[in-house]
Amino acid sequence: MAKKNPKKEENPKVHKDLDGFQMNINSFGEISSSFSIDKLNEFLNKNVEDKKLKDREDIDEIKDGKKKKK
């Protein structure tokens, strides 16, 4: 019989800002991660272009995290 190789858990290659990020789904389907949702959203706002928002005039202010007051 062929021997089964045990699975090696390797950390995936990630952006340096997300170093140590882990995401798991438990048996109930709940998602848990090692980073807060706010930190993930902040990273995505900085590094990923949102196609729906690319034509907005205030996109730079949104990316910088500044809110424009009226």
C-alpha positions in Angstrom: 0.0 0.0 0.0 1.1 3.5 -0.7 1.9 5.7 2.3 -0.1 8.8 2.8 1.9 11.9 3.2 0.7 14.1 6.1 -0.4 17.5 5.1 2.2 20.2 5.9 0.7 23.4 7.1 2.5 26.2 5.4 1.8 29.9 5.8 0.6 31.4 2.5 2.6 34.3 1.0 0.8 37.5 1.9 1.4 41.2 1.7 3.8 42.4 4.4 0.9 44.4 6.0 -1.1 41.2 6.4 1.8 39.2 7.9 0.3 36.7 10.5 -3.2 36.8 9.0 -5.1 33.6 9.5 -8.8 32.9 8.6 -10.7 29.8 9.7 -14.2 28.5 9.3 -15.4 26.3 12.2 -17.9 23.4 12.0 -20.9 25.8 12.4 -19.8 27.9 9.4 -18.6 30.8 11.5 -15.6 32.7 10.1 -12.9 33.8 12.5 -9.7 35.7 11.7 -6.7 36.9 13.4 -7.3 40.5 12.3 -10.2 42.8 13.0 -12.6 43.6 10.2 -11.7 47.3 10.5 -8.0 46.5 9.8 -8.9 44.3 6.8 -11.2 47.0 5.4 -8.5 49.7 5.8 -6.0 47.5 4.0 -8.4 46.8 1.1 -9.3 50.5 0.8 -5.7 51.4 0.4 -4.6 48.6 -1.9 -7.6 47.5 -4.0 -9.3 49.7 -6.6 -13.1 49.7 -6.3 -14.5 49.7 -9.8 -17.8 51.2 -8.6 -16.1 54.2 -7.0 -13.4 55.0 -9.5 -15.3 57.8 -11.1 -16.0 59.6 -7.8 -14.4 63.0 -7.3 -13.7 62.3 -3.6 -12.0 58.9 -4.0 -8.6 60.2 -2.8 -10.1 61.4 0.4 -11.8 58.1 0.9 -8.5 56.2 0.4 -6.7 58.4 2.8 -9.3 57.8 5.4 -10.4 61.4 5.6 -14.1 62.2 5.6 -15.2 65.4 3.9 -17.7 67.3 6.0 -20.4 69.4 4.3 
